[in-house]
Amino acid sequence: MTSELHAQAVRLIEARDLHLDDSQQRMLARLADWLQARIRSSAWRRRPAAGAYLWGGVGRGKSLLLAALFEAAAVASKRRVHVHALLQDVQQRMLAFAGHADPLQRVADELASEARLLYLDEFHVHDIGDAILLGRLLQPLIERDCILLFSSNYAPAQLCPNPLYHSRFKPFADLLQRRCLVLQMDAGPDYRARSTRHWGLYMEGPAALLEARLAHVPATSQLLLQRRALTLRGMDDRTVWLDFSALCRQPLASGDYLQLCQRFAHIAIGDLPALRYCSLDEQQRLVNFIDIAYDSGCELWLQSESSLDVLCAGVSHGDFSRTRSRLAQLRQEQVESLAC
């Protein structure tokens, strides 16, 4: 029998004029059954798994399903947060507990008291410091009866794949496997690539193309992000305009990109090179930025003399398939010359 939670989640999805394929329908029903049982469970009964961990390929609707269940769930205190924003939040909270015994336990207390249902979207870790921090946070959140939802492109055992660090993260991956309902989305089409909903613009053509579109934006040389000065082309209350070199060729962190996307509704990036010629660090910064910009809902404009296919060709970064899927949702324009 269809649960009310499942029915409400379906209504929320269909209200967006979206329709689930058979695989997505089966997955939504299974997750809804688990979540409804988890919400209703009590201390004197055997509880369902503490969390649900849904992983699979890009554009398969993982976030769509979990977001609908999250919204439909009859839980008074709940929070949805992207992994980059969670890391920034945890680090800032730990500073407030500096000098106390085990600050991370105190942070877990705060998070659990603020949200019984915690949805961690796009869960992935590559930096070992971030991996250990997130891993150490999981156990106390589970102990404090937090209901956890995860979406990821990786199975728990594939998180933190760097062989130098994998063994250090393995106990936390085992915890996810042991305490969560781990489900894999079936392979299928990337629905982002088929979407007609655009979140920005990709301009193939000379830099002057972007300059003409942003002629109204006052020229500005710098913006201070945390403790780093970011070189700009222009800025007003809504828009910030800068080049790829300023965004990705200096050691900016996810916190810098979060600040940028929280402050500006419109971000324009010019002079993107073919990414296969960029260093792995530069590729990682672009992956992080696109993740954060996409999640924040800001409007993104990108300009390159290369087509989007050429821009993305030959990139070997492990997370780039997700980035490529998101870039495919930018409306594409090609202009060979601005001359009349």
N, C-alpha and C positions, 0 to 999 in steps of 0.2 A: 504494500500500500504506500502511495506517495505521501511523504511527510509534509507538514505545513511549511517547514523550513525549505524543503526542496521546491515546493510549489512557488513560494515567495521568491526564491532565487531565480527560477525560470521567468517569472513575471518581470523581474528587474532586468534580465538580459534581453527579453523580447521587447521591453520598453525602449531599448536602444536600437530597435530594428535589426537585431542580430538573431541568428538561429543556429542552434547547436547541431553538429553532426552526431551520428550514432555513438561514436567513441566518447565524445564530450558529454552526451546525455548520460551514458553509463557511469562515467567518472563523477559527474555532478551528483547523481543519485547515491553513489557509494559514500562520497564525502559528506553529503547531507545526513545520511543515516548515522555516520560516525559522530558528526558534530552535535546532532540533536541528542544522541545518547551521552556524549561527553558533557554537555551543558546540564543535563538532568541528573548526572551521576552524583552520588553522595558518598560520604566517608565510610558508611557501613556496607556499601556494595562494592563489588569488584568493578573498578573503573575501566573504561575503554582506554586506548592509548592516549598519552598526554598531549600529543600533537599529531598533525598530519603534514607530511612532507611530500609535495607533488613536484615531480621533476620530469623533464623531457625536452624535446627540441624547441627551437625558437618559433614563435608565432602560432603555437598550437592551442592557445587559449587558457593556459594555466592561471595567469593573473585574472583573466575574465571570470573563471569559475570561482576562484577563491575570494575575489572581491565581492561577487554577488552573494556568496554564503556569509561573508563577513558582514555585509550590509544587512542581510536578512536576519542574522542571528539575534535572538532576544537576550542580549547581554548588555547590561547598563554601562559598563566601563570597557571600552575596547579601543584599540589603536592599530592603525596600519602604518608601517614605516618601511622605507627602502633601506637596504643594508648600509649604504653609505651614510644616510642620515642617522641611523641607529649608532654606528660607530662614533660619529661626531657627538651625538648626545651622551653616550656612555663616557666618552673621554672627558667631556665638560663636567659631567656629574662627579666623576672621580676626583677632579681637581677640588671640588667643594669638600671632599672627605679626606683631603691630604692630611697625613698625620694620624689618622684613625687606623685601627686594625682592620685589614682586609676591606679596603674601600669598595671593591667590586661586589661584595656581599651586601653592602648598604645600598649600592645602586640597584641591585636586583630587588631589594626590599621596596624601593621607591617604584620601580617599573611595575612590579606585581601589584602594588597597592593602587596604581593609577589605571591599570588595564587588566581585567581578568582574561580577555581575549586579545592576543598580540599576534598580528599578521606581519611576518618578515618577508617582504617582497624582494625578488631577485637575489636570493641568498647565494652568495659565492664568496670565496676568499682566496687570495693569491699571496698577499703579504703575510708573512708568518706572525708578525706582531698582531695584526688584525685577527688572524685565524685563532691564535691562542686566547685573545681577549673575548671573542665571540664564543669560543668553545667553553671557556670557564664561566661564561654567563648562563649557559644552557641549564646546567645542573640546578643552581639555586632557583631559576625561574620554574623549572618543573617541580621542585620541592615545594614551592609556594603556590602550587595549584594553578599556575598560569596555563591557559589553553593556547597552544602555539600552532600557527599556520605558517608553512614555508612554501614559497615557489622558487624553483631553481632549474637551471639547465643541466645540473650535475646530480648524480646519485650521491648519497652521503659519502661513500667510499672514494668518490672521485674528487671531493673537495680538497683544496690545497694540494694540487697534483705534483708540485715541485718535489722531486725525490729527495732533496736535501732536508725537507721539512715535513714530508708526509707522515713519517712515523710519530712526530710530535703531535700532530693533529688527530692521529688515528683513534685515540681514546674518545675524543669528542664525536668523531664520525660514528664510532660504535654506539655511543650513547643515543644519537639520533636514530640509528637503525633499531636499537633495542626498545626505546621508549615512544617512538612515533609510528604511525601508520604510514609506511613509505609506499608511494604509488607512482608508477611511471605512465605518463601519457603515451598513447599509441602514436607511432610515426604517422605523418600525414602532411597535408599542405601547410605552408606558412601563410596563415590568413592575413598577417600584416601586409605581405606583398600584394594581396588581392584587394586591400582596403582602398576605398575612395575617400577616406577621411585623412586629410593632410594636417600635419602639425607644424609645417613650415615650408621653406622653399629652398631648392637646390638650383643655383645658377651656374650653368656651364658657359664660360666666356671670360673676357678680360676683366681685370680688377676694376676698370672704369665702369663696368656694369653695376657693381655694387656701390661704387662712389656716387653714381647718378641717382640710384634709389635712395641713398642716405644723405643727399645734399642738404636736407633740412636739419640734420643732427649736428649740433655744435661741435667743432673740433675740440678735443680734450686729450691731453698728453698722458695722464696717469690716473690710476684709481688704486687706493690703498685697500688691500685685502689682507685681513689679519695683520701680519707683520711684513708683507711683501707688496712692493709697488708694481702694479700691472700696467704695461704700456698699452695705450688705447689709440684708436683713430678718432673716435667721437663718442659722445654720451649726452643723453638728456634724462628726464625723469623716468621714461619708459624703456629706452633703448640704450644698449651698449654695443659698440662696434670695435672689433679688434682683429688682428691677423692671427693665423694659425701659429706662427712662431711665438707670439706672446702667450698664447693659450697652452701650448704643448711642448715648447722647447726650453722651458725653465721649470724648476722642480715645484710646481703647484701641487697641492694635495686636494683630496676630495672635499675637505672643508672649505677650500677656496672656491671650488666650483659650486658648492651648496650656497655659499654667500652670494655668488654672482647670480645664480638662478632665483634666489629668494628676493633679491633686490630689483631685478629687471624682468619685465614681462616679455621683452623682445631682445634677442641676442643675435648679432650678425658677426660671422667669422669669414674673413677673406683670405685669399692666397693659399688654399689647401693644396699641398703637393700630392703626387701619387704616393699612397701610404706605404707601399712595399719598400720604398727607399728610406722610410723613417726608422729610427731606432725602436727597439722594443719598449723602452720607457716612454717614448713619444706616442706610440700606438696605445699603450696602457692609459696614458692621460686622456687621449681622445675617447677611448672606450668608457672611462670613468665619467668624463664630461657628458657624453651622449646619454648614458644611463641616467644621470642626475637631471639633465635638461628635459628628457622625455618624461620622467616621473614628476617633475615640477609643474608641467603643463605650460611652460613658456613657449613662445613662438621662436623658431630657429631658422635663420637664413644662413646658407653656406654658399661660398663662391669659389670656383676652381676653374682653371683653364682646361681641366680634364673632364670627361664625362664621369658620371657616377660609377659606371662599370669599370672604367680605367682607374679611377681613384681607389677603388676597393680591390682591384685585382692583385692576387699574389700575396695577400696579407695572411701571415701564418699564426697570428695571435690567437690563443685558444678561445677567447670570448668574442672574437670579432663577428662570428655568425649572428649574434644577437644585435650587435651594432649595425651590421649590414641590413638586417631585417628592419630596423628602425629608420635607417636612412632611406629605405625604399618607400617609406610613408611621407617623404617630402615631395611636394609638387616640383616637377623638373621643368626648367626652361633652358633653352639653348639659344645663345646669341653669339654669332660669329664676329660681328662688328657693330659699333655704335654709330658708324658714319651713315649719313643720310644718302 
